[in-house]
Amino acid sequence: MWQASMFNLILFGPPGSGKGTQSEKLISKYGFKHLSTGDILRSEITNKTALGMEAKSLMDRGQLVPDEVVIGMIRTALDNNPGVPGFLFDGFPRTTAQAEALDRLLEQKKSEIGIVLFLQVPEEELISRMINRALTSGRSDDADEQVQRKRLDVYLRDTLPVAKHYAQKNKVKEIYGVGSVDDIFNKLSEEIEQRKSD
Ligand code: B4P
């Protein structure tokens, strides 16, 4: 059963802005079900599925995986997780088409997005974080600065309009994403609690 009191949030921001880092802390505090399309795709790659192989060649070039693929992954995840207190969408939606599909999927479940938390981080800081992450992550899409710049271009062109989509619905809160992980986490938590009590 889907709960009427469900609270769903999107953690939004450019690649390397800390969505994955902050998601881990938010799910352990609030018990959200974490849905990271990046993590799901990387697990398909590890398992060498056909979908994973197709995704890898796109991800390694800094490009997005087709909308219908990621929308299908999210549809399945929503259907497989009834009864959770809410979903934390991390790295999804990344295009306006994905956002519209998500809104429809939630509406079918009589639910909606409660808040979009938008992490703001300057471009040079993003590049330096991805270079550092490459040292430990083993992620092939982190290793090359050309690919990182491509991911930022794709973000500006295809993903930033998603913020506008939700701003029109008055759901977006911008958070400055530079500083200690704990300070940023506290700011995100404050926004969630404020919106939940509205
Ligand atoms: P994702 O897995 O979503 O990854 P990301 O955007 O690169 O990183 P994130 O913002 O989560 O940063 P993190 O916390 O790790 O996407 C990877 C690829 O998958 C995409 O390029 C695309 O090809 C594909 N994909 C995924 N979803 C898709 C979709 N919906 N549609 C189509 N394609 C899709 O932080 C980065 C680094 O910064 C870490 O090393 C971290 O330790 C560090 N850091 C975090 N917070 C910090 C802080 N406050 N100060 C200093 N460093 C910090």
py3Dmol code that shows the C-alpha trace and the ligand (Angstrom):
import py3Dmol

protein = """\
ATOM      1  CA  MET A   1       0.000   0.000   0.000  1.00  0.00           C
ATOM      2  CA  TRP A   2       1.155   3.534  -0.731  1.00  0.00           C
ATOM      3  CA  GLN A   3       0.930   5.814   2.298  1.00  0.00           C
ATOM      4  CA  ALA A   4      -0.939   9.116   1.968  1.00  0.00           C
ATOM      5  CA  SER A   5       1.698  10.722   4.227  1.00  0.00           C
ATOM      6  CA  MET A   6       4.536   9.763   1.907  1.00  0.00           C
ATOM      7  CA  PHE A   7       7.183  12.466   1.406  1.00  0.00           C
ATOM      8  CA  ASN A   8       9.284  12.272  -1.766  1.00  0.00           C
ATOM      9  CA  LEU A   9      12.271  14.412  -2.564  1.00  0.00           C
ATOM     10  CA  ILE A  10      14.661  15.029  -5.422  1.00  0.00           C
ATOM     11  CA  LEU A  11      18.294  15.772  -4.680  1.00  0.00           C
ATOM     12  CA  PHE A  12      19.314  17.842  -7.669  1.00  0.00           C
ATOM     13  CA  GLY A  13      22.595  19.336  -8.858  1.00  0.00           C
ATOM     14  CA  PRO A  14      25.442  19.070 -11.355  1.00  0.00           C
ATOM     15  CA  PRO A  15      27.682  15.985 -11.552  1.00  0.00           C
ATOM     16  CA  GLY A  16      29.948  15.894  -8.524  1.00  0.00           C
ATOM     17  CA  SER A  17      27.813  18.286  -6.459  1.00  0.00           C
ATOM     18  CA  GLY A  18      27.502  15.751  -3.633  1.00  0.00           C
ATOM     19  CA  LYS A  19      24.128  14.153  -4.361  1.00  0.00           C
ATOM     20  CA  GLY A  20      25.359  10.625  -3.624  1.00  0.00           C
ATOM     21  CA  THR A  21      27.279  11.775  -0.524  1.00  0.00           C
ATOM     22  CA  GLN A  22      24.302  13.593   0.989  1.00  0.00           C
ATOM     23  CA  SER A  23      21.786  10.904  -0.039  1.00  0.00           C
ATOM     24  CA  GLU A  24      23.486   8.352   2.182  1.00  0.00           C
ATOM     25  CA  LYS A  25      23.125  10.620   5.210  1.00  0.00           C
ATOM     26  CA  LEU A  26      19.531  11.592   4.413  1.00  0.00           C
ATOM     27  CA  ILE A  27      18.342   8.010   3.990  1.00  0.00           C
ATOM     28  CA  SER A  28      19.858   6.983   7.291  1.00  0.00           C
ATOM     29  CA  LYS A  29      18.201   9.943   9.078  1.00  0.00           C
ATOM     30  CA  TYR A  30      14.750   9.833   7.456  1.00  0.00           C
ATOM     31  CA  GLY A  31      14.384   6.239   6.216  1.00  0.00           C
ATOM     32  CA  PHE A  32      13.703   7.236   2.603  1.00  0.00           C
ATOM     33  CA  LYS A  33      14.051   4.596  -0.083  1.00  0.00           C
ATOM     34  CA  HIS A  34      17.121   5.693  -2.072  1.00  0.00           C
ATOM     35  CA  LEU A  35      16.723   5.580  -5.859  1.00  0.00           C
ATOM     36  CA  SER A  36      19.956   6.536  -7.623  1.00  0.00           C
ATOM     37  CA  THR A  37      19.806   5.935 -11.360  1.00  0.00           C
ATOM     38  CA  GLY A  38      23.634   6.210 -11.468  1.00  0.00           C
ATOM     39  CA  ASP A  39      23.970   3.417  -8.870  1.00  0.00           C
ATOM     40  CA  ILE A  40      21.399   1.219 -10.643  1.00  0.00           C
ATOM     41  CA  LEU A  41      23.220   1.690 -13.966  1.00  0.00           C
ATOM     42  CA  ARG A  42      26.619   0.944 -12.397  1.00  0.00           C
ATOM     43  CA  SER A  43      25.218  -2.262 -10.923  1.00  0.00           C
ATOM     44  CA  GLU A  44      23.958  -3.282 -14.389  1.00  0.00           C
ATOM     45  CA  ILE A  45      27.492  -2.639 -15.692  1.00  0.00           C
ATOM     46  CA  THR A  46      29.062  -4.737 -12.915  1.00  0.00           C
ATOM     47  CA  ASN A  47      26.647  -7.574 -13.739  1.00  0.00           C
ATOM     48  CA  LYS A  48      27.505  -7.210 -17.441  1.00  0.00           C
ATOM     49  CA  THR A  49      23.850  -7.127 -18.523  1.00  0.00           C
ATOM     50  CA  ALA A  50      22.920  -5.992 -22.052  1.00  0.00           C
ATOM     51  CA  LEU A  51      21.486  -2.781 -20.582  1.00  0.00           C
ATOM     52  CA  GLY A  52      24.707  -2.276 -18.601  1.00  0.00           C
ATOM     53  CA  MET A  53      26.891  -2.660 -21.679  1.00  0.00           C
ATOM     54  CA  GLU A  54      24.819  -0.121 -23.622  1.00  0.00           C
ATOM     55  CA  ALA A  55      24.840   2.279 -20.660  1.00  0.00           C
ATOM     56  CA  LYS A  56      28.608   1.991 -20.150  1.00  0.00           C
ATOM     57  CA  SER A  57      29.484   3.188 -23.617  1.00  0.00           C
ATOM     58  CA  LEU A  58      27.288   6.284 -23.120  1.00  0.00           C
ATOM     59  CA  MET A  59      28.417   6.987 -19.543  1.00  0.00           C
ATOM     60  CA  ASP A  60      32.103   6.691 -20.492  1.00  0.00           C
ATOM     61  CA  ARG A  61      31.545   9.457 -23.040  1.00  0.00           C
ATOM     62  CA  GLY A  62      29.734  11.698 -20.508  1.00  0.00           C
ATOM     63  CA  GLN A  63      26.382  11.238 -22.246  1.00  0.00           C
ATOM     64  CA  LEU A  64      22.987  10.441 -20.786  1.00  0.00           C
ATOM     65  CA  VAL A  65      21.377   7.018 -21.011  1.00  0.00           C
ATOM     66  CA  PRO A  66      18.091   7.149 -23.053  1.00  0.00           C
ATOM     67  CA  ASP A  67      15.035   8.454 -21.178  1.00  0.00           C
ATOM     68  CA  GLU A  68      12.938   5.326 -21.766  1.00  0.00           C
ATOM     69  CA  VAL A  69      15.613   3.146 -20.137  1.00  0.00           C
ATOM     70  CA  VAL A  70      15.890   5.156 -16.903  1.00  0.00           C
ATOM     71  CA  ILE A  71      12.131   5.830 -16.711  1.00  0.00           C
ATOM     72  CA  GLY A  72      11.548   2.056 -16.959  1.00  0.00           C
ATOM     73  CA  MET A  73      14.055   1.489 -14.126  1.00  0.00           C
ATOM     74  CA  ILE A  74      12.266   4.007 -11.903  1.00  0.00           C
ATOM     75  CA  ARG A  75       8.808   2.595 -12.739  1.00  0.00           C
ATOM     76  CA  THR A  76       9.974  -0.862 -11.651  1.00  0.00           C
ATOM     77  CA  ALA A  77      11.575   0.489  -8.464  1.00  0.00           C
ATOM     78  CA  LEU A  78       8.385   2.364  -7.484  1.00  0.00           C
ATOM     79  CA  ASP A  79       6.250  -0.734  -8.077  1.00  0.00           C
ATOM     80  CA  ASN A  80       8.642  -2.879  -6.050  1.00  0.00           C
ATOM     81  CA  ASN A  81       8.661  -0.634  -2.974  1.00  0.00           C
ATOM     82  CA  PRO A  82       5.155  -0.068  -1.611  1.00  0.00           C
ATOM     83  CA  GLY A  83       4.855   1.103   1.994  1.00  0.00           C
ATOM     84  CA  VAL A  84       8.090   3.095   2.237  1.00  0.00           C
ATOM     85  CA  PRO A  85       7.910   6.509   4.012  1.00  0.00           C
ATOM     86  CA  GLY A  86       9.106   8.213   0.836  1.00  0.00           C
ATOM     87  CA  PHE A  87      11.566   8.095  -2.039  1.00  0.00           C
ATOM     88  CA  LEU A  88      14.797  10.048  -2.392  1.00  0.00           C
ATOM     89  CA  PHE A  89      15.508  10.460  -6.111  1.00  0.00           C
ATOM     90  CA  ASP A  90      19.260  10.980  -6.651  1.00  0.00           C
ATOM     91  CA  GLY A  91      20.482  11.819 -10.159  1.00  0.00           C
ATOM     92  CA  PHE A  92      16.945  11.482 -11.536  1.00  0.00           C
ATOM     93  CA  PRO A  93      15.186  13.175 -13.275  1.00  0.00           C
ATOM     94  CA  ARG A  94      17.941  14.428 -15.585  1.00  0.00           C
ATOM     95  CA  THR A  95      15.760  15.667 -18.456  1.00  0.00           C
ATOM     96  CA  THR A  96      12.380  17.403 -18.636  1.00  0.00           C
ATOM     97  CA  ALA A  97      10.917  14.247 -20.229  1.00  0.00           C
ATOM     98  CA  GLN A  98      12.099  12.232 -17.202  1.00  0.00           C
ATOM     99  CA  ALA A  99      10.567  14.819 -14.839  1.00  0.00           C
ATOM    100  CA  GLU A 100       7.215  14.707 -16.624  1.00  0.00           C
ATOM    101  CA  ALA A 101       7.247  10.902 -16.544  1.00  0.00           C
ATOM    102  CA  LEU A 102       8.089  10.901 -12.825  1.00  0.00           C
ATOM    103  CA  ASP A 103       5.238  13.317 -12.058  1.00  0.00           C
ATOM    104  CA  ARG A 104       2.831  11.025 -13.916  1.00  0.00           C
ATOM    105  CA  LEU A 105       4.099   7.867 -12.187  1.00  0.00           C
ATOM    106  CA  LEU A 106       3.698   9.473  -8.750  1.00  0.00           C
ATOM    107  CA  GLU A 107       0.273  10.853  -9.632  1.00  0.00           C
ATOM    108  CA  GLN A 108      -0.861   7.339 -10.531  1.00  0.00           C
ATOM    109  CA  LYS A 109       0.124   6.368  -6.978  1.00  0.00           C
ATOM    110  CA  LYS A 110      -1.710   9.440  -5.568  1.00  0.00           C
ATOM    111  CA  SER A 111       1.604  10.934  -4.517  1.00  0.00           C
ATOM    112  CA  GLU A 112       3.925  13.767  -5.613  1.00  0.00           C
ATOM    113  CA  ILE A 113       7.329  15.400  -5.153  1.00  0.00           C
ATOM    114  CA  GLY A 114       7.462  17.274  -1.829  1.00  0.00           C
ATOM    115  CA  ILE A 115      10.669  19.230  -2.420  1.00  0.00           C
ATOM    116  CA  VAL A 116      13.591  19.563  -4.834  1.00  0.00           C
ATOM    117  CA  LEU A 117      16.852  20.342  -3.032  1.00  0.00           C
ATOM    118  CA  PHE A 118      19.244  21.941  -5.498  1.00  0.00           C
ATOM    119  CA  LEU A 119      22.962  21.785  -4.585  1.00  0.00           C
ATOM    120  CA  GLN A 120      24.856  24.772  -6.004  1.00  0.00           C
ATOM    121  CA  VAL A 121      28.585  24.196  -6.577  1.00  0.00           C
ATOM    122  CA  PRO A 122      30.938  26.225  -8.833  1.00  0.00           C
ATOM    123  CA  GLU A 123      32.277  24.458 -11.935  1.00  0.00           C
ATOM    124  CA  GLU A 124      35.977  24.390 -10.986  1.00  0.00           C
ATOM    125  CA  GLU A 125      35.116  22.828  -7.611  1.00  0.00           C
ATOM    126  CA  LEU A 126      33.073  20.148  -9.437  1.00  0.00           C
ATOM    127  CA  ILE A 127      36.003  19.283 -11.710  1.00  0.00           C
ATOM    128  CA  SER A 128      38.413  19.089  -8.790  1.00  0.00           C
ATOM    129  CA  ARG A 129      36.036  16.804  -6.836  1.00  0.00           C
ATOM    130  CA  MET A 130      35.635  14.451  -9.795  1.00  0.00           C
ATOM    131  CA  ILE A 131      39.413  14.316 -10.288  1.00  0.00           C
ATOM    132  CA  ASN A 132      39.761  13.371  -6.605  1.00  0.00           C
ATOM    133  CA  ARG A 133      36.926  10.849  -6.780  1.00  0.00           C
ATOM    134  CA  ALA A 134      38.640   9.188  -9.769  1.00  0.00           C
ATOM    135  CA  LEU A 135      41.572   8.294  -7.495  1.00  0.00           C
ATOM    136  CA  THR A 136      39.375   6.000  -5.402  1.00  0.00           C
ATOM    137  CA  SER A 137      36.112   5.324  -7.281  1.00  0.00           C
ATOM    138  CA  GLY A 138      37.499   3.375 -10.225  1.00  0.00           C
ATOM    139  CA  ARG A 139      34.757   5.110 -12.246  1.00  0.00           C
ATOM    140  CA  SER A 140      35.894   5.397 -15.850  1.00  0.00           C
ATOM    141  CA  ASP A 141      33.656   8.464 -16.347  1.00  0.00           C
ATOM    142  CA  ASP A 142      35.660  10.332 -13.671  1.00  0.00           C
ATOM    143  CA  ALA A 143      39.134   9.674 -15.015  1.00  0.00           C
ATOM    144  CA  ASP A 144      39.251  12.069 -17.969  1.00  0.00           C
ATOM    145  CA  GLU A 145      38.807  15.836 -17.710  1.00  0.00           C
ATOM    146  CA  GLN A 146      37.361  15.998 -21.253  1.00  0.00           C
ATOM    147  CA  VAL A 147      34.589  13.604 -20.179  1.00  0.00           C
ATOM    148  CA  GLN A 148      33.942  15.611 -17.020  1.00  0.00           C
ATOM    149  CA  ARG A 149      33.553  18.803 -19.076  1.00  0.00           C
ATOM    150  CA  LYS A 150      31.197  16.974 -21.440  1.00  0.00           C
ATOM    151  CA  ARG A 151      29.080  15.868 -18.465  1.00  0.00           C
ATOM    152  CA  LEU A 152      28.870  19.482 -17.316  1.00  0.00           C
ATOM    153  CA  ASP A 153      27.819  20.622 -20.815  1.00  0.00           C
ATOM    154  CA  VAL A 154      25.120  17.932 -20.934  1.00  0.00           C
ATOM    155  CA  TYR A 155      23.985  19.008 -17.464  1.00  0.00           C
ATOM    156  CA  LEU A 156      23.622  22.655 -18.539  1.00  0.00           C
ATOM    157  CA  ARG A 157      21.799  21.759 -21.748  1.00  0.00           C
ATOM    158  CA  ASP A 158      19.551  18.855 -20.716  1.00  0.00           C
ATOM    159  CA  THR A 159      19.334  18.730 -16.929  1.00  0.00           C
ATOM    160  CA  LEU A 160      19.179  22.339 -15.719  1.00  0.00           C
ATOM    161  CA  PRO A 161      15.706  22.785 -17.331  1.00  0.00           C
ATOM    162  CA  VAL A 162      14.429  20.209 -14.790  1.00  0.00           C
ATOM    163  CA  ALA A 163      14.998  22.831 -12.040  1.00  0.00           C
ATOM    164  CA  LYS A 164      12.804  25.256 -13.995  1.00  0.00           C
ATOM    165  CA  HIS A 165      10.094  22.582 -14.349  1.00  0.00           C
ATOM    166  CA  TYR A 166       9.872  22.222 -10.552  1.00  0.00           C
ATOM    167  CA  ALA A 167      10.464  25.941  -9.810  1.00  0.00           C
ATOM    168  CA  GLN A 168       7.227  26.624 -11.707  1.00  0.00           C
ATOM    169  CA  LYS A 169       5.539  24.350  -9.168  1.00  0.00           C
ATOM    170  CA  ASN A 170       7.256  26.207  -6.297  1.00  0.00           C
ATOM    171  CA  LYS A 171       9.133  23.140  -5.133  1.00  0.00           C
ATOM    172  CA  VAL A 172      12.809  24.139  -5.497  1.00  0.00           C
ATOM    173  CA  LYS A 173      15.124  25.148  -2.629  1.00  0.00           C
ATOM    174  CA  GLU A 174      18.683  26.127  -3.507  1.00  0.00           C
ATOM    175  CA  ILE A 175      21.433  25.115  -1.084  1.00  0.00           C
ATOM    176  CA  TYR A 176      25.062  26.227  -1.353  1.00  0.00           C
ATOM    177  CA  GLY A 177      26.919  22.923  -1.677  1.00  0.00           C
ATOM    178  CA  VAL A 178      30.459  24.022  -0.723  1.00  0.00           C
ATOM    179  CA  GLY A 179      31.604  23.540   2.864  1.00  0.00           C
ATOM    180  CA  SER A 180      31.721  20.603   5.222  1.00  0.00           C
ATOM    181  CA  VAL A 181      29.564  17.577   4.396  1.00  0.00           C
ATOM    182  CA  ASP A 182      27.889  17.900   7.828  1.00  0.00           C
ATOM    183  CA  ASP A 183      27.085  21.600   7.428  1.00  0.00           C
ATOM    184  CA  ILE A 184      25.482  20.966   4.034  1.00  0.00           C
ATOM    185  CA  PHE A 185      23.579  17.992   5.476  1.00  0.00           C
ATOM    186  CA  ASN A 186      22.209  20.213   8.288  1.00  0.00           C
ATOM    187  CA  LYS A 187      20.988  22.771   5.758  1.00  0.00           C
ATOM    188  CA  LEU A 188      19.285  20.047   3.692  1.00  0.00           C
ATOM    189  CA  SER A 189      17.645  18.589   6.825  1.00  0.00           C
ATOM    190  CA  GLU A 190      16.307  22.014   7.847  1.00  0.00           C
ATOM    191  CA  GLU A 191      14.661  22.452   4.452  1.00  0.00           C
ATOM    192  CA  ILE A 192      13.072  19.002   4.612  1.00  0.00           C
ATOM    193  CA  GLU A 193      11.677  19.602   8.077  1.00  0.00           C
ATOM    194  CA  GLN A 194      10.391  23.037   7.137  1.00  0.00           C
ATOM    195  CA  ARG A 195       8.607  21.659   4.043  1.00  0.00           C
ATOM    196  CA  LYS A 196       7.190  18.681   5.931  1.00  0.00           C
ATOM    197  CA  SER A 197       5.646  21.004   8.510  1.00  0.00           C
ATOM    198  CA  ASP A 198       4.118  23.395   5.887  1.00  0.00           C
TER     199      ASP A 198
END
"""
ligand_1 = """\
53
B4P
P 25.625 9.859 -11.059
O 25.891 8.532 -10.499
O 24.283 10.478 -10.754
O 26.818 10.736 -10.476
P 27.302 12.209 -10.315
O 26.258 13.166 -10.795
O 28.627 12.235 -11.009
O 27.703 12.513 -8.813
P 27.089 13.053 -7.409
O 26.450 14.397 -7.502
O 26.279 11.950 -6.820
O 28.414 13.315 -6.566
P 29.098 12.647 -5.276
O 28.243 12.686 -4.068
O 29.676 11.315 -5.667
O 25.750 9.817 -12.683
C 26.731 9.131 -13.427
C 26.317 8.941 -14.904
O 25.197 8.003 -15.003
C 25.798 10.156 -15.671
O 26.866 10.936 -16.218
C 24.916 9.508 -16.792
O 25.687 9.041 -17.880
C 24.316 8.310 -16.100
N 22.962 8.592 -15.551
C 22.639 8.585 -14.214
N 21.345 8.918 -14.037
C 20.832 9.152 -15.287
C 19.545 9.579 -15.752
N 18.545 9.843 -14.899
N 19.360 9.735 -17.092
C 20.344 9.478 -17.959
N 21.601 9.094 -17.573
C 21.851 8.927 -16.254
O 30.281 13.679 -4.992
C 31.364 13.845 -5.886
C 32.682 13.890 -5.126
O 32.725 15.049 -4.297
C 32.914 12.696 -4.197
O 34.249 12.283 -4.331
C 32.669 13.241 -2.806
O 33.455 12.600 -1.803
C 33.065 14.695 -2.945
N 32.282 15.581 -2.092
C 30.948 15.465 -1.794
N 30.567 16.463 -0.956
C 31.694 17.253 -0.750
C 31.936 18.441 -0.002
N 30.978 19.054 0.707
N 33.183 18.981 -0.038
C 34.169 18.376 -0.756
N 34.011 17.234 -1.480
C 32.778 16.674 -1.482
"""
view = py3Dmol.view(width=600, height=400)
view.addModel(protein, "pdb")
view.setStyle({"model": 0}, {"cartoon": {"style": "trace"}})
view.addModel(ligand_1, "xyz")
view.setStyle({"model": 1}, {"stick": {}})
view.zoomTo()
view.show()
